[in-house]
């Protein structure tokens, strides 16, 4: 039995000595028999918390930052009505904004009755959100005492990546259809699959003129091409220590994952086969062999629990994993850092092994604060910051130049622009027939 605030107030007014605030029935009875009798009756009429039964239902998946609802069905199997305060113990990162007590419920359940409780959640972290228990504090009709117990009621909510860049998918798909010849646009990609003949218009590349077809016609005919389909695209996420660096309010890995999802959705619509792996010193996640309808759900689920690891990426092991998992020629999109040391000491020594077999595209998350610092003036501190920003950006540009001179396509963009820039680089490669 626990004394409530009401009982403590009576004690403070002199009905009970302070020494008797501990739940000692004999002491209370000896000093204040009427209050002791009231407390005993209150306790006797309180519903026993050990006899409660719980059942969970509701959402099992939700995107990070979106609302979810979990339901808890409470059954009072005792012969006494339940008046209680209940707390459904979800992690604090799942609480809806401004609703810190959303998991607390005041309940009144008649004897043998059932009540369904609804808790609104808005998770701010990816992964598996787990609720282990439900705590119930049952009060008597007078509110003088209470009894409390914790029930094990397992529940889980899988929090998926938010995929903010999906808003760009329609526009990127429209560009893809233009390349694929499915709209009335005249421009076609210089792929390797012949599409059709059409009339020459000013501005067309003269190398595309089909002279044999022109000889049989009264007008100049040009060949058009469509980008190849059924190519292989391997997306590789570097989950080493550099992916843990925060740009704005989120780690670099989150922006890389968002860009990877947009690229995968676009490539699957283009008819290409997309695989994904995440690696630092070991394989952290892998999605392979999924058909287009199942690809995006599989990627989102596979990336849900992926987190950066504070270890140096084993680039040799990463290259070996790429070559082992993708023996045939493919477009390999490596989302990693452009910091000088990891690239020069890690990536460059194994670059030849990758580019000999695959077309390589390196994408990196840039920090927009560098541009802000570089433009700042007015104080000595800001001038020093601007000099440091210029130096950091120059080193980054030099590293990107080293990769480009070795035939690697490089995309370096801030988090808000990375997904769009990476999708554009893929479309350009598709149009140029480099896949």
C-alpha positions as CSV (number, residue, x, y, z in Angstrom):
1,X,0.0,0.0,0.0
2,X,1.2,3.5,-0.8
3,X,0.0,6.7,0.9
4,X,-1.4,9.3,-1.5
5,X,-1.0,13.1,-1.3
6,X,-4.3,13.4,0.4
7,X,-3.2,11.1,3.3
8,X,0.1,13.0,3.5
9,X,-1.8,16.3,3.8
10,X,-3.9,14.9,6.7
11,X,-0.7,13.9,8.4
12,X,0.9,17.3,7.9
13,X,-2.2,18.9,9.6
14,X,-1.6,16.8,12.7
15,X,-3.8,13.8,12.2
16,X,-0.7,11.6,11.9
17,X,2.9,12.0,13.2
18,X,5.6,12.4,10.5
19,X,7.1,9.1,11.6
20,X,4.0,7.3,10.6
21,X,4.1,8.4,6.9
22,X,5.7,5.1,6.1
23,X,3.1,2.5,5.2
24,X,2.8,1.0,8.7
25,X,-0.7,-0.2,9.3
26,X,-0.2,-0.9,13.0
27,X,1.2,2.5,13.7
28,X,-1.6,4.3,11.9
29,X,-4.2,2.2,13.7
30,X,-2.6,3.0,17.1
31,X,-2.6,6.8,16.6
32,X,-5.6,7.6,14.5
33,X,-8.2,4.8,14.3
34,X,-10.8,6.6,12.1
35,X,-8.2,7.5,9.4
36,X,-6.8,4.0,9.6
37,X,-10.2,2.5,9.1
38,X,-10.8,4.8,6.1
39,X,-7.5,3.8,4.6
40,X,-8.1,0.1,5.1
41,X,-11.6,0.4,3.5
42,X,-10.2,2.5,0.6
43,X,-7.5,-0.1,0.0
44,X,-10.0,-3.0,0.2
45,X,-12.2,-1.4,-2.4
46,X,-9.3,-0.6,-4.8
47,X,-9.2,-2.9,-7.8
48,X,-6.2,-5.4,-7.6
49,X,-3.7,-4.4,-10.3
50,X,-2.2,-7.9,-10.6
51,X,-5.5,-9.2,-12.1
52,X,-5.5,-6.8,-15.1
53,X,-5.0,-8.2,-18.6
54,X,-3.6,-6.3,-21.6
55,X,-3.5,-6.8,-25.4
56,X,-1.6,-4.6,-27.9
57,X,-2.6,-3.6,-31.4
58,X,-2.1,-0.7,-33.8
59,X,0.6,0.5,-36.2
60,X,3.7,-1.7,-36.5
61,X,5.6,0.5,-39.1
62,X,5.9,4.3,-39.4
63,X,8.2,6.7,-41.2
64,X,10.5,8.8,-39.0
65,X,8.7,12.0,-38.0
66,X,5.2,10.8,-39.0
67,X,2.4,10.0,-36.6
68,X,1.6,6.5,-35.5
69,X,-1.0,5.1,-33.1
70,X,-0.7,2.2,-30.7
71,X,-3.7,0.7,-28.9
72,X,-3.8,-1.0,-25.6
73,X,-6.8,-3.0,-24.6
74,X,-7.2,-3.2,-20.8
75,X,-9.5,-5.9,-19.2
76,X,-10.4,-5.6,-15.5
77,X,-11.0,-9.3,-14.5
78,X,-11.6,-8.4,-10.9
79,X,-15.0,-7.9,-9.1
80,X,-14.1,-4.3,-8.2
81,X,-14.2,-1.2,-10.4
82,X,-10.8,0.1,-11.5
83,X,-9.9,3.8,-11.0
84,X,-6.3,4.1,-12.0
85,X,-3.5,6.1,-13.6
86,X,-1.7,4.1,-16.4
87,X,1.6,4.7,-18.1
88,X,2.5,2.9,-21.4
89,X,6.3,2.9,-21.3
90,X,7.5,3.9,-24.8
91,X,10.9,5.5,-25.2
92,X,10.9,9.3,-24.9
93,X,12.1,9.7,-28.5
94,X,8.7,8.4,-29.7
95,X,6.6,11.0,-27.9
96,X,4.5,13.3,-30.1
97,X,5.7,17.0,-29.9
98,X,4.1,18.9,-27.0
99,X,2.6,15.7,-25.6
100,X,5.1,14.5,-23.1
101,X,2.3,12.8,-21.1
102,X,0.7,11.2,-24.1
103,X,1.5,7.7,-22.8
104,X,-0.3,8.5,-19.4
105,X,-4.0,7.7,-19.2
106,X,-6.6,8.0,-16.4
107,X,-8.9,5.1,-16.6
108,X,-12.2,4.0,-15.1
109,X,-13.1,0.4,-15.9
110,X,-16.1,-1.4,-14.3
111,X,-15.7,-4.8,-12.9
112,X,-15.2,-7.3,-15.7
113,X,-15.1,-4.4,-18.2
114,X,-12.7,-3.6,-21.0
115,X,-11.3,-0.2,-22.1
116,X,-9.2,0.6,-25.1
117,X,-6.5,3.2,-24.8
118,X,-4.9,5.1,-27.7
119,X,-1.4,6.5,-27.6
120,X,-0.1,8.9,-30.3
121,X,3.5,8.5,-31.2
122,X,5.8,10.5,-33.5
123,X,9.3,8.8,-33.5
124,X,12.4,11.0,-34.0
125,X,14.8,8.1,-34.4
126,X,15.0,5.3,-36.9
127,X,15.1,1.7,-35.8
128,X,13.1,-0.6,-33.6
129,X,11.1,1.3,-30.9
130,X,10.2,-1.1,-28.1
131,X,7.8,-0.8,-25.2
132,X,8.4,-3.5,-22.6
133,X,5.9,-2.7,-19.8
134,X,2.7,-1.0,-18.6
135,X,2.6,0.5,-15.1
136,X,-0.8,0.8,-13.4
137,X,-1.5,2.7,-10.1
138,X,-5.0,1.7,-8.8
139,X,-6.8,4.0,-6.3
140,X,-9.5,3.4,-3.9
141,X,-12.8,5.3,-4.0
142,X,-11.6,7.8,-1.4
143,X,-8.2,8.4,-3.1
144,X,-6.4,7.9,0.2
145,X,-4.1,5.0,-0.8
146,X,-3.1,3.3,-4.0
147,X,-1.5,0.1,-5.1
148,X,0.9,-0.2,-8.1
149,X,2.2,-2.9,-10.3
150,X,4.1,-3.2,-13.6
151,X,3.0,-5.6,-16.3
152,X,5.2,-6.9,-19.0
153,X,3.3,-6.1,-22.3
154,X,5.8,-6.2,-25.2
155,X,5.3,-4.0,-28.1
156,X,7.4,-2.7,-31.0
157,X,7.2,-0.1,-33.7
158,X,9.6,-0.2,-36.6
159,X,10.6,3.4,-37.5
160,X,11.5,3.6,-41.2
161,X,13.7,6.3,-43.0
162,X,11.6,9.4,-43.8
163,X,12.5,9.5,-47.6
164,X,12.1,13.2,-47.9
165,X,13.3,13.2,-51.5
166,X,10.3,11.2,-52.8
167,X,8.7,14.5,-53.7
168,X,11.4,14.7,-56.5
169,X,10.5,11.3,-58.0
170,X,7.8,12.5,-60.3
171,X,10.0,15.2,-61.9
172,X,13.0,12.8,-62.3
173,X,10.7,10.1,-63.8
174,X,9.5,12.6,-66.3
175,X,13.1,13.3,-67.4
176,X,13.7,9.6,-67.6
177,X,10.7,9.2,-69.9
178,X,12.1,11.9,-72.2
179,X,15.3,10.0,-72.4
180,X,13.5,6.8,-73.0
181,X,11.5,8.3,-75.9
182,X,8.1,7.9,-74.1
183,X,7.2,11.6,-74.6
184,X,7.0,13.9,-77.6
185,X,10.4,15.4,-76.8
186,X,12.9,15.3,-79.6
187,X,16.0,14.8,-77.6
188,X,17.0,11.2,-77.1
189,X,19.8,9.7,-75.0
190,X,22.9,8.5,-76.8
191,X,22.5,5.0,-75.5
192,X,23.4,1.8,-77.3
193,X,19.9,0.5,-78.2
194,X,18.5,1.7,-81.5
195,X,15.1,3.2,-81.2
196,X,13.8,4.6,-84.5
197,X,14.3,7.0,-87.4
198,X,12.9,10.5,-87.6
199,X,13.3,13.6,-89.7
200,X,16.4,15.7,-89.2
201,X,15.8,19.0,-87.4
202,X,18.4,21.9,-87.0
203,X,20.5,21.2,-84.0
204,X,20.7,17.4,-84.3
205,X,24.1,15.8,-84.2
206,X,25.2,15.2,-87.7
207,X,26.8,12.0,-86.6
208,X,23.4,10.5,-86.0
209,X,22.3,10.9,-89.7
210,X,21.5,7.6,-91.3
211,X,22.7,8.0,-94.9
212,X,21.3,4.8,-96.2
213,X,17.8,5.7,-94.9
214,X,18.2,9.2,-96.2
215,X,19.0,7.8,-99.7
216,X,15.7,6.0,-99.7
217,X,13.7,9.1,-98.6
218,X,13.1,12.6,-99.8
219,X,14.3,14.0,-96.4
220,X,17.3,13.6,-94.2
221,X,16.7,10.9,-91.6
222,X,18.5,10.6,-88.2
223,X,18.8,7.6,-85.9
224,X,17.5,7.9,-82.4
225,X,18.6,5.8,-79.4
226,X,17.1,4.9,-76.1
227,X,19.0,4.3,-72.9
228,X,19.7,0.6,-72.2
229,X,17.5,-1.1,-69.8
230,X,18.1,-4.0,-67.4
231,X,21.5,-2.6,-66.4
232,X,22.9,-3.2,-62.9
233,X,23.2,-0.5,-60.3
234,X,24.9,-1.2,-57.0
235,X,24.5,1.4,-54.2
236,X,27.1,1.3,-51.5
237,X,26.8,3.1,-48.2
238,X,29.9,3.8,-46.2
239,X,28.8,3.5,-42.6
240,X,32.2,4.2,-41.0
241,X,33.1,7.1,-38.7
242,X,32.9,9.8,-41.3
243,X,29.2,9.0,-41.9
244,X,28.5,9.9,-38.2
245,X,29.6,13.5,-38.7
246,X,26.6,15.8,-38.3
247,X,25.6,18.3,-41.0
248,X,22.8,20.5,-39.6
249,X,20.7,18.4,-37.3
250,X,21.4,15.0,-38.8
251,X,24.3,12.7,-39.4
252,X,25.7,12.5,-43.0
253,X,24.4,8.9,-43.2
254,X,20.8,10.1,-43.1
255,X,21.3,12.3,-46.2
256,X,23.1,9.5,-48.0
257,X,20.3,7.1,-47.3
258,X,17.7,9.5,-48.6
259,X,19.7,10.0,-51.8
260,X,20.1,6.2,-52.1
261,X,16.3,5.7,-51.9
262,X,15.6,8.2,-54.6
263,X,18.2,6.8,-56.9
264,X,16.9,3.2,-56.3
265,X,13.3,4.2,-57.0
266,X,14.4,6.0,-60.2
267,X,16.7,3.3,-61.5
268,X,14.0,0.6,-60.9
269,X,11.5,2.7,-62.9
270,X,14.2,2.8,-65.6
271,X,14.2,-1.0,-65.8
272,X,17.6,-1.4,-64.1
273,X,18.3,-3.9,-61.4
274,X,19.3,-2.3,-58.1
275,X,21.2,-3.8,-55.2
276,X,22.4,-2.1,-52.0
277,X,25.0,-2.9,-49.4
278,X,26.2,-1.0,-46.3
279,X,29.8,-1.6,-45.1
280,X,32.5,-0.2,-42.8
281,X,34.6,-3.0,-41.3
282,X,31.9,-5.6,-42.0
283,X,28.7,-5.9,-43.9
284,X,26.0,-4.0,-42.1
285,X,23.1,-4.4,-44.5
286,X,22.4,-5.9,-47.9
287,X,19.4,-5.9,-50.3
288,X,19.8,-8.0,-53.4
289,X,17.7,-9.5,-56.2
290,X,14.5,-7.7,-55.5
291,X,12.0,-7.0,-58.3
292,X,10.9,-3.5,-58.9
293,X,7.6,-3.7,-56.9
294,X,9.4,-5.1,-53.8
295,X,12.6,-3.1,-54.1
296,X,11.7,0.1,-52.3
297,X,9.9,-1.6,-49.3
298,X,12.9,-3.9,-48.9
299,X,15.4,-1.0,-49.0
300,X,13.4,1.1,-46.5
301,X,13.1,-1.9,-44.1
302,X,16.8,-2.8,-44.5
303,X,17.9,0.8,-43.8
304,X,15.6,1.3,-40.8
305,X,18.1,0.1,-38.2
306,X,21.3,1.2,-39.9
307,X,23.5,3.5,-37.8
308,X,27.0,4.9,-38.3
309,X,29.8,3.1,-36.5
310,X,32.8,4.9,-35.0
311,X,35.4,2.9,-36.8
312,X,37.7,3.5,-39.8
313,X,36.2,2.0,-42.9
314,X,38.2,-0.9,-44.3
315,X,38.3,0.2,-47.9
316,X,40.1,-2.9,-49.1
317,X,37.4,-5.0,-47.6
318,X,34.7,-2.8,-49.1
319,X,36.3,-3.1,-52.6
320,X,36.5,-6.9,-52.2
321,X,32.8,-7.0,-51.1
322,X,31.8,-5.0,-54.2
323,X,33.7,-7.2,-56.5
324,X,32.4,-10.4,-54.9
325,X,28.8,-9.4,-54.8
326,X,28.7,-7.8,-58.3
327,X,31.0,-9.8,-60.7
328,X,29.4,-8.4,-63.8
329,X,29.8,-4.8,-65.0
330,X,27.6,-2.3,-63.2
331,X,27.2,1.3,-62.1
332,X,28.6,1.4,-58.6
333,X,27.4,4.4,-56.6
334,X,29.6,4.9,-53.5
335,X,28.2,7.3,-50.9
336,X,31.2,8.2,-48.8
337,X,33.4,11.1,-47.7
338,X,35.6,13.4,-49.8
339,X,37.9,14.1,-46.9
340,X,41.5,14.0,-48.0
341,X,42.9,11.3,-45.7
342,X,40.2,8.6,-46.2
343,X,40.2,9.1,-50.0
344,X,44.0,9.2,-50.5
345,X,44.9,6.5,-48.0
346,X,41.8,4.4,-48.4
347,X,40.0,4.7,-51.7
348,X,42.7,5.6,-54.2
349,X,44.9,2.5,-53.6
350,X,41.9,0.2,-54.5
351,X,40.3,2.5,-57.1
352,X,41.9,0.7,-60.1
353,X,40.4,-2.6,-59.1
354,X,36.9,-1.0,-59.1
355,X,37.1,1.1,-62.2
356,X,38.6,-1.8,-64.3
357,X,35.4,-3.7,-63.8
358,X,32.7,-1.1,-63.0
359,X,31.6,2.4,-63.7
360,X,32.2,4.3,-60.5
361,X,30.2,7.3,-59.1
362,X,31.2,8.8,-55.8
363,X,28.7,10.9,-53.9
364,X,29.4,12.9,-50.8
365,X,27.5,15.1,-48.4
366,X,28.9,18.6,-48.3
367,X,28.6,20.9,-45.3
368,X,26.7,24.2,-46.3
369,X,28.3,25.9,-43.4
370,X,31.6,26.0,-45.3
371,X,30.1,28.4,-47.9
372,X,28.6,30.5,-45.1
373,X,31.9,30.7,-43.3
374,X,33.8,31.5,-46.5
375,X,31.6,34.5,-47.2
376,X,31.7,35.9,-43.6
377,X,33.6,39.1,-42.9
378,X,33.5,41.9,-40.3
379,X,35.6,40.6,-37.4
380,X,39.0,39.0,-36.9
381,X,37.3,35.7,-35.8
382,X,35.2,35.6,-39.0
383,X,38.2,36.3,-41.2
384,X,40.0,33.4,-39.7
385,X,36.9,31.2,-40.1
386,X,36.7,32.3,-43.8
387,X,40.3,31.3,-44.3
388,X,39.8,27.9,-42.7
389,X,36.6,27.4,-44.8
390,X,38.5,28.3,-48.1
391,X,41.3,25.8,-47.2
392,X,38.8,23.0,-46.3
393,X,36.9,23.6,-49.6
394,X,40.1,23.7,-51.6
395,X,41.2,20.3,-50.2
396,X,37.8,18.9,-50.9
397,X,37.9,20.1,-54.5
398,X,41.5,18.7,-54.9
399,X,40.3,15.3,-53.7
400,X,37.3,15.4,-56.1
401,X,39.7,16.3,-58.9
402,X,42.0,13.3,-58.1
403,X,39.0,11.0,-58.5
404,X,37.7,12.6,-61.7
405,X,41.1,12.3,-63.3
406,X,40.8,8.5,-62.7
407,X,37.5,8.3,-64.5
408,X,35.2,8.6,-61.5
409,X,32.1,10.7,-61.6
410,X,31.9,12.8,-58.4
411,X,28.8,14.4,-56.9
412,X,29.4,16.8,-53.9
413,X,26.3,18.5,-52.6
414,X,24.7,19.6,-49.3
415,X,22.1,17.4,-47.7
416,X,19.1,19.3,-49.2
417,X,20.5,18.9,-52.8
418,X,22.3,15.6,-52.7
419,X,19.4,13.3,-53.7
420,X,18.5,15.5,-56.7
421,X,22.2,15.9,-57.8
422,X,22.8,12.1,-57.6
423,X,19.6,11.4,-59.6
424,X,20.7,13.9,-62.2
425,X,24.1,12.2,-62.4
426,X,22.5,8.9,-63.0
427,X,20.2,10.3,-65.7
428,X,23.3,11.9,-67.4
429,X,25.1,8.5,-67.3
430,X,22.0,6.9,-68.7
431,X,21.7,9.4,-71.5
432,X,25.4,9.1,-72.4
433,X,25.2,5.3,-72.6
434,X,27.8,4.8,-69.8
435,X,25.8,2.1,-68.0
